[in-house]
Amino acid sequence: MSVAPKKELGQHFLVDENILGVIGRLAELGGEDIVLEIGPGLGVLTRYIAGRVEHVHAIELDRSLEPKLRQALAESPNVELYFGDALRLDTAAFDPAPTKLVANLPYNVATPIVVESLDGLPRVSHWTVMVQREVADRFFASPGTKAYGAVSVLVQLATERTGFHPVARTVFRPQPNVDSALVAFRRTDLPPDFEQVKRVVVAGFAHRRKTLPNSLELSGLASRDAAVAALRRIGRDPGVRAEALEPEEFLELAHAL
């Protein structure tokens, strides 16, 4: 039985097994790892991971894939399948707790899954994700560049990049109309009060054409006067925009507010 990928779910099934070795190398898979995989699709990557780690939690949104997935994973008893929305499931309650996130992420949920896992999955120490090239570039973009945004700041505050690998469109079925890339990063230290820092970062970039005080005020996070005073306390001009601040400066700003 053939399975047609669903465009509305951002499905691009991994079908070329040659890329698996690259994923395994970047993910630094080991026998004690507990891996969370989101969007297993037809189970090609899942089966590969399962043969190298202790346990795999695999979350699939598309219930119609269940027969194919269970068939593909029939000889992988260490894989636990879940069907539902990864952004709604209580992944923090999974037992054993995931220590790595390795996935060919559906394009339409890649960014929120990574951002929410930074503090939502505190035991995860390493990520290896296949994402749209534009998203991969955004994770570790530099201040002042077009790609730099809220996700750049949050990822860089909590992790450091350990690997990057462009991916040919031919490894997917159907072939996407955009380029993809594998990006790997490991946890450093999650800043204290990360939830508050996240609110400041998201509000700061919510209105990119506005100055930072105006964006924070429009987002309802702080009055313009309070934002101006906080920026002055960290040595920044009140006319600055969010994309000019280094990730660490957002930490200082959150504390100053």
Secondary structure by P-SEA (a helix, b strand, c coil): cbbbbbccccccccccccaaaaaaaaaccccccbbbbcccccaaaaaaaaacccccbbbbccccaaaaaaaaacccccbbbbbccccccccccccccccccccccccccaaaaaaaaccccccccbbbbbccaaaaaaaccccccccccaaaaaaaacccccbbbbbbcccccccccbbbbbbbbbbcccccaaaaaaaaaaaaaccccccaaaaaaaaccccaaaaaaaaaaaccccccccccccaaaaaaaaaac
